[in-house]
Amino acid sequence: MTRITRSHWAIAIALLAAYLILAAGTALARAPWWNEGWLASPAASLVTSGFMGTPVLMSSPWLRDIDRYTYWVMPLYPVSLAAWFKLAGIGLLAMRAFSVAWGLVALGSWFLIVKALSGDRTVGLLAFAFIALDYDFITAAAEGRMDMMAAALGFAAFAVFLTFRDRHFTRAIVVANILVAASVFTHPNGA
């Protein structure tokens, strides 16, 4: 296994800065779209009214009481976003910053996954670089949607299991499965 050197740290910090600059720039430059509004509504409703409705959608026979109850998305994302809104304020950029932060979790997880599989920190850092600078990854991280949170939780499950399986197998299984469950409760694709 390679030793972490100053050059590793310098490269990692430069890659983190590049990711944050590109993701923040994309979040600032992109026009908002209806899906972000729909997904922000239950979290904003929870913060301001104390219930998780989606008042931006109209009730209909297919969406009965949607203004009071949100049952069309998995619950972990709107609840987590509501907590974030309490800290950062309600708004499009706050919502997108939430996704950018989950992108950091995904990047760290991929570093750990590749390092665990290859046994080499340099290879892990190379994977980190490819993902951190990937257009589609940056675009997904800059959207106010649950996709990056679900992906980050799923990747973190792999990272935890691969990192701790040799020393603490039972804990690795339990924590990895909790993270997978959290991913599923964020978006069904987490399965």
C-alpha positions in Angstrom: 0.0 0.0 0.0 1.4 3.4 -1.0 2.1 6.0 1.7 0.1 9.4 1.6 2.6 12.0 0.5 2.4 15.8 0.4 1.8 15.6 -3.3 -1.2 13.3 -2.7 -2.6 15.9 -0.4 -1.9 18.7 -2.8 -3.6 16.8 -5.6 -6.6 15.9 -3.5 -7.1 19.5 -2.3 -6.8 20.8 -5.9 -9.3 18.2 -7.1 -11.7 19.1 -4.3 -11.4 22.8 -5.2 -11.9 22.0 -8.9 -15.0 20.0 -8.1 -16.5 22.6 -5.8 -15.8 25.4 -8.3 -17.3 23.5 -11.2 -20.3 22.3 -9.2 -21.0 25.7 -7.7 -20.6 27.4 -11.1 -23.0 24.9 -12.7 -25.5 25.4 -9.8 -25.4 29.1 -10.3 -25.6 29.0 -14.1 -28.4 26.5 -14.6 -31.9 27.7 -14.9 -34.3 26.3 -12.4 -36.8 23.6 -13.6 -40.1 22.4 -12.5 -38.8 19.2 -10.9 -36.6 21.1 -8.4 -39.7 23.1 -7.4 -41.7 20.0 -6.9 -39.0 18.4 -4.8 -38.4 21.5 -2.7 -42.0 22.0 -1.9 -42.4 19.2 0.7 -39.3 20.2 2.6 -40.2 23.9 2.5 -43.7 23.0 3.7 -42.3 21.0 6.5 -40.1 23.9 7.6 -42.8 26.6 7.3 -46.0 24.7 8.1 -45.0 21.7 10.1 -46.4 19.1 7.6 -44.9 17.6 4.5 -47.3 18.5 1.8 -46.7 19.4 -1.8 -48.8 22.5 -2.3 -47.3 23.3 -5.7 -49.1 20.3 -7.1 -52.9 20.4 -7.4 -55.1 17.8 -5.8 -56.8 15.5 -8.2 -58.3 12.0 -8.1 -54.8 10.7 -8.6 -53.1 13.1 -6.2 -55.7 13.3 -3.4 -54.6 15.6 -0.5 -51.2 16.1 -2.1 -51.1 19.6 -0.6 -51.1 18.0 2.9 -49.3 14.7 2.4 -46.3 13.8 0.2 -46.4 10.2 -0.9 -45.0 10.5 -4.4 -41.3 10.6 -3.3 -39.4 8.6 -0.8 -39.3 10.4 2.6 -35.6 10.7 3.5 -34.8 13.3 0.9 -37.5 15.9 1.8 -36.9 15.4 5.6 -33.2 15.8 5.2 -33.6 18.8 2.9 -36.0 20.3 5.5 -33.2 20.1 8.1 -30.8 21.6 5.6 -33.3 24.4 4.8 -33.5 25.2 8.6 -29.7 25.7 8.6 -29.1 27.3 5.2 -32.5 28.9 4.4 -35.1 27.9 1.9 -34.0 28.6 -1.7 -32.8 27.1 -5.0 -29.1 27.6 -4.3 -29.4 26.2 -0.8 -31.1 23.1 -2.3 -28.4 22.8 -5.0 -25.7 23.2 -2.3 -27.2 20.2 -0.5 -26.6 18.1 -3.6 -23.1 19.4 -4.1 -22.3 18.4 -0.5 -23.6 14.9 -1.1 -21.3 14.9 -4.1 -18.4 15.2 -1.7 -19.6 12.1 0.1 -19.8 10.2 -3.2 -16.3 11.3 -4.1 -14.9 10.3 -0.8 -16.7 6.9 -1.0 -15.3 6.2 -4.5 -11.8 7.0 -3.3 -12.2 4.5 -0.5 -13.8 1.9 -2.8 -11.0 2.0 -5.3 -8.3 2.2 -2.7 -9.8 -0.9 -0.9 -10.0 -2.9 -4.2 -6.6 -1.9 -5.6 -4.7 -1.5 -2.3 -3.2 1.7 -3.7 -4.0 5.2 -2.6 -2.7 6.6 -5.9 -5.2 4.6 -7.9 -7.9 5.7 -5.5 -6.9 9.3 -6.1 -6.9 8.7 -9.9 -10.5 7.4 -9.7 -11.4 10.4 -7.5 -9.9 12.7 -10.2 -11.9 11.1 -13.0 -15.2 11.3 -11.1 -14.7 14.8 -9.6 -14.1 16.2 -13.1 -16.8 14.3 -14.9 -19.4 16.4 -16.6 -22.3 14.2 -15.8 -21.3 13.8 -12.1 -20.9 17.6 -11.8 -24.2 18.2 -13.5 -26.0 15.7 -11.2 -24.4 17.3 -8.1 -25.5 20.8 -9.2 -29.2 19.8 -9.5 -31.7 20.2 -6.7 -32.8 16.6 -6.8 -32.3 13.5 -4.6 -30.2 11.6 -7.1 -26.8 12.6 -5.7 -27.9 11.9 -2.1 -29.2 8.4 -3.1 -26.0 7.6 -5.0 -23.7 8.9 -2.3 -25.4 6.8 0.4 -25.2 3.7 -1.9 -21.5 4.3 -2.6 -20.8 4.9 1.1 -22.3 1.5 1.8 -19.8 -0.1 -0.5 -17.0 2.0 0.9 -17.8 1.1 4.5 -18.1 -2.6 3.8 -14.8 -2.7 1.8 -12.9 -0.6 4.3 -14.0 -2.4 7.5 -14.8 -6.0 6.4 -11.5 -7.5 7.5 -11.3 -5.9 11.0 -15.0 -5.6 11.9 -17.1 -7.8 9.6 -20.4 -7.7 11.5 -20.2 -3.9 11.9 -19.3 -3.5 8.3 -22.4 -5.5 7.2 -24.7 -3.6 9.6 -23.5 -0.1 8.7 -23.4 -0.9 5.0 -27.0 -2.2 5.1 -28.2 0.8 7.0 -26.6 3.0 4.3 -28.3 1.0 1.6 -31.6 1.3 3.3 -31.1 5.1 3.6 -30.3 5.2 -0.1 -33.6 3.3 -0.9 -35.5 5.7 1.4 -34.0 8.5 -0.6 -34.9 7.1 -4.1 -36.0 3.7 -5.3 -32.9 3.5 -7.5 -30.9 3.1 -4.3 -31.9 -0.5 -4.4 
